[in-house]
């Protein structure tokens, strides 16, 4: 398990309240027109997330990692 291991020590920091709030706010400001355009182009939900949402929130991810 994760007891007395480095991943077990680091895991709680990966899901902090600040991180969840920061990512939620970053995703909220992505224009819905981008998501709609991706849907029209035939992208599925995973494709929209990987090709539209993630590139738009890279600065927030970088902030969270630091």
ChimeraX attribute file (.defattr): number of C-alpha atoms within 10 A of each C-alpha:
attribute: neighborCount
match mode: 1-to-1
recipient: residues
	/A:1	6
	/A:2	10
	/A:3	8
	/A:4	8
	/A:5	9
	/A:6	9
	/A:7	11
	/A:8	12
	/A:9	11
	/A:10	11
	/A:11	11
	/A:12	9
	/A:13	11
	/A:14	11
	/A:15	10
	/A:16	12
	/A:17	9
	/A:18	11
	/A:19	17
	/A:20	13
	/A:21	11
	/A:22	17
	/A:23	16
	/A:24	13
	/A:25	13
	/A:26	18
	/A:27	15
	/A:28	12
	/A:29	10
	/A:30	15
	/A:31	12
	/A:32	10
	/A:33	9
	/A:34	13
	/A:35	18
	/A:36	13
	/A:37	13
	/A:38	18
	/A:39	14
	/A:40	10
	/A:41	9
	/A:42	11
	/A:43	16
	/A:44	12
	/A:45	12
	/A:46	10
	/A:47	13
	/A:48	18
	/A:49	15
	/A:50	12
	/A:51	14
	/A:52	18
	/A:53	19
	/A:54	16
	/A:55	11
	/A:56	17
	/A:57	20
	/A:58	13
	/A:59	12
	/A:60	17
	/A:61	16
	/A:62	9
	/A:63	12
	/A:64	15
	/A:65	9
	/A:66	5
